[in-house]
Amino acid sequence: MSTSTQNFTVALGAAVIAIVLTVASSLTFVSSTQVARVVVDAPQAIHLAASK
């Protein structure tokens, strides 16, 4: 392979890895915020259930 093709391949691989990591971290963030929301909402739900 020529040097320019190798450089392009390395750049393309780095871009794909960056996209994969970005998607993975955003999915992790979304799932962690859902867990946090459940933890915040739980006392309210327990209070509502107890008052019925």
C-alpha positions as CSV (number, residue, x, y, z in Angstrom):
1,M,0.0,0.0,0.0
2,S,1.1,3.5,-0.6
3,T,1.7,5.9,2.2
4,S,-1.4,8.0,1.3
5,T,-3.6,4.9,1.3
6,Q,-2.2,3.9,4.7
7,N,-2.8,7.4,6.1
8,F,-6.4,7.4,4.7
9,T,-7.1,3.9,6.2
10,V,-5.7,5.0,9.6
11,A,-7.8,8.2,9.5
12,L,-10.9,6.3,8.5
13,G,-10.3,3.7,11.3
14,A,-9.8,6.5,13.9
15,A,-13.0,8.2,12.7
16,V,-15.0,4.9,13.0
17,I,-13.6,4.3,16.5
18,A,-14.5,7.9,17.5
19,I,-18.1,7.5,16.3
20,V,-18.5,4.2,18.1
21,L,-17.2,5.6,21.3
22,T,-19.4,8.6,21.0
23,V,-22.5,6.5,20.4
24,A,-21.6,4.2,23.3
25,S,-21.0,7.0,25.7
26,S,-24.3,8.7,24.8
27,L,-26.2,5.5,25.3
28,T,-24.5,5.1,28.7
29,F,-25.4,8.6,29.6
30,V,-29.1,8.1,28.6
31,S,-29.3,4.9,30.6
32,S,-27.7,6.5,33.6
33,T,-30.1,9.5,33.5
34,Q,-33.0,7.0,33.3
35,V,-31.7,5.3,36.4
36,A,-31.3,8.6,38.2
37,R,-34.8,9.6,37.2
38,V,-36.2,6.4,38.7
39,V,-34.2,7.0,41.9
40,V,-35.6,10.5,42.1
41,D,-39.2,9.5,41.4
42,A,-39.2,6.5,43.7
43,P,-39.9,8.4,46.9
44,Q,-42.8,10.2,45.3
45,A,-44.3,7.0,44.0
46,I,-43.9,5.4,47.4
47,H,-45.6,8.4,49.0
48,L,-48.5,8.2,46.5
49,A,-48.9,4.5,47.0
50,A,-48.9,4.9,50.8
51,S,-51.5,7.7,50.8
52,K,-54.1,5.6,48.8
